Amino acid sequence: MAETGTDSGRPAAFWQSLAPADRDALLRVATRLSLPAGEQFLAQGDDSDHLVVLLRGWVKVVAQSHAGYRALLALRGPGELLGEQAGLERRRRSASLLTATTVDLLQLPAARFRTLARADGGVASALEQTLSGRLREADVQRTGITEPVPVRLAALLLDLAERCGHPDPDGTGVRIALPLSQDDLAGLVLSSRRTVSRVLEQWRGRGWIVTGRQSLLIRSVDQLKGQAFGG
């Protein structure tokens, strides 16, 4: 449950799937940045001229509707490629990127990246894997919307525990090491904050989870698995 680019049953992230020579080629054209938590570094609606590779830390993908509703669409972790569709297709950004933790990242000029992807089979293959993964992710989200909110929320918490969870020091559970609000969780499961809050309250009462201000401790992984998978 450490912060790695590959998780059990999960394909390698973009950066981890590259050979050392491919990484070196990208590093030569990239600008490396370190940013604190809570900083927006790409804005929805901006013109697109670069892509981002996240080397360390976690990023929130956030979209704002015309009505002013703000939703967390996805969480991206170490090794992942960000802004690839807008950067490669020269479109305006469809979402904003906000650091959830301190991050180290690479900014890659889109034109240079396209040139490398055309000339280097390893970069092209890693990009294709990333784009395919995003399509599968969208398909899973669309099909999962028919499931009840408790099922979707349990599956989300288990996924977060796998991707960025750490054993709690007292040995009683798994702590999700990201600052996520109930609004964030609602956005990720395509539900309302009220519904998510009600489900979390029920699980707290049963002793399955412990919540704090943007913190969450899973005390019973097995109970959440039963909720998510019907076991």
N, C-alpha and C positions, 0 to 999 in steps of 0.2 A: 504493500500500500504506500510505498514511497513515491516521491515525485519523479517518475521516470517517463520516458517516451513510449514505452510499450507496457501494456497491462495484460493480464491473463485474458486470452481470447480476443484481444484487440490488435489490429494491424499496427505495425510500427508507424510512428508519426513521420512526417516529411523529412525532418533533419536526420533522424535515426536511420531512415531507410537509404540514405546516401552513402556511397563509398567515400573514404577519406579524400580522394582526389577531387570528387565532385564538391565536397564541402569546401575544400581549399579554393576551388574556382569561384564559388559564390562569395566566400570571404574576401576575395580580392576586389570585388565590385561593390561590397556592402559597406554600410555605415553602422557601427555598433553603438547602441544606446543603452543606458540604464535609467529606469524611471521608478519613482516611488509609487506606492499604492494610492489609488483614488485619482489618477491623472488620465484625462482623455487625450489620446494621441492620434486618433483618426476620427473625423466627424462625419456624420450622415449628411449626404448632399455635396460633400467636397469633390473636386475633380481628382482623378486617380492618376498617379504617376509612379507609384511604387508598391511593392509587396512587403510583407513582414514575416520573418521567421522568429518565433518565440523560443529563446534558448533556456530561460529559467523563469519560473513564476506562472501566474494565472491571469487571464484576461477575460473580461465580460464583453460579449457582443450584444449591444443594446440598440433597439430601434424605437423611434418616436413616431406615433401616428399623427395624422393631420388634426385629430381631435385633442392631441396633447397627451395621449396615453403612452407611457414609457414601459417597454417590456424587455426583459432579459431573454434573448433568443438562444444563447449558447454560452458555454464556458470553454475556453481553449487553454491547453496546458503546454508543458515543455515539448519542444520539437515541432509544434504545429505551424503550418503555413496560414497566414491571415491576409485578408484583402485580395485573394487571388482572382476572384471573378471580376471585380471592378478594375483591378490593376491590369489584368491581361486583356480585358475587353474594352478598356478605356472608357468606362462608364463612371458616373458619379457614385459615391459610396452609398450603399443601401442601408448601412447601419454604422453606428459609432463603436469604437473600441476604447474600453476603459480598463485600466489596470486594477485587478482585484488584490494583488499583492505587489511587492517590489518585483520588477522584472528586468531581465537582460534580453535585448532583442537585436535583430539585424534588419535594417532597411535596405531593400534591394530595388534599384531602379527597374521599372517594368520593362523598358526596352532592352536593357542588358540581360535581364532574366529570360526574356523571350529568345534572345540570341543564343544564350547558353542552353536553353531547353531544346532548341532546334539542333544544336551541334552535339549535344551530350545525351546519349541514351539513358544514362543513369538519372539525370535531372528530369528528363521527360517522363521516365517511368515513375519516379516519385511523385511528380505532379499529377500524372494520370491516376495514381493510387489515391491521392488526396481528393481529387475531384469525384472519383467514384465513391469514396467514403462519405463525402458530403451528400451525394444523392441517396445513398443507402440510409443515412441519418434522417434525411427528409422523409423518406418512405416510411421508416419506422415511426416517426412522429405522426405522420398522417394516419397510419393504420392504428396507432395506439390511442388516438383521440376517442375511439369508441369504447375504450375501457373506463371503468369508474375511476374517479379521482384518487381514491385510496390506493388503487392498483398502480396508477401512473406515478403517484408520489413515492410509494414504497420502492418502485423500480428506480426512480431518480436517486433516492437516498443511497440505495445499494450501489449504484453506478458511481456516485460521488465518493462513497467510502472506498471503492476500488481504485479510483483514479487519484484521489488526493487525501484519503483518510490516513490517520495515524493512530496506533494503539494509545489509548488514554494512559497517562502515567500511573493511575491507580489500578490499571488492569481490568476495569469493569466495562470496557466497550471500545468503540472506534470513534474518534473525534474527526469531524469534517473540518479541515483546516482552511476554510475559506469564509470570508465575511459575507454571508448571504442572508438577505432579509426575507420575510414571508412574501413580499411582493416579487422578489427574485424567483423564489420557488414556484410561485403561482405562474409567472411567465414561462418558466421552463416546462411546466406540465400543462400549459394552455388552460388555466382555470382562473377563478377569482381568488383574491386574497382571503375573502371571508370563508370560502370553502376550504382552502388549504389550512387556514387558522383553526377551523373546527376539527379537521382530521388530526392535526398536530396535537391539539388539546386532548383528543381521545387517546392518542398514543402516549402522551405524557402521563395521563391518568392510569394507563396500564403498565407504566414503567418501561416501555420500549425505548423511549428517547428522553433526553433532557435538553431543553433549549434555553438559550440566553440571548442577549442582544447580539444578533448576527453571529451566533455560535450554535452548534448542534452536536450532541453526543448520542451515538446509537448504542444503547445498552443491550439490545436484543436483535442481532442480525437475523437469527433464525425466524423470529416472529415477522420481521419485514419480508423475508423470503417467502414465508407462507402467504403473506398478504399479496405479494407481487406475482407469485407463481402458482398460488392455490395449493401449496403443499401443506 
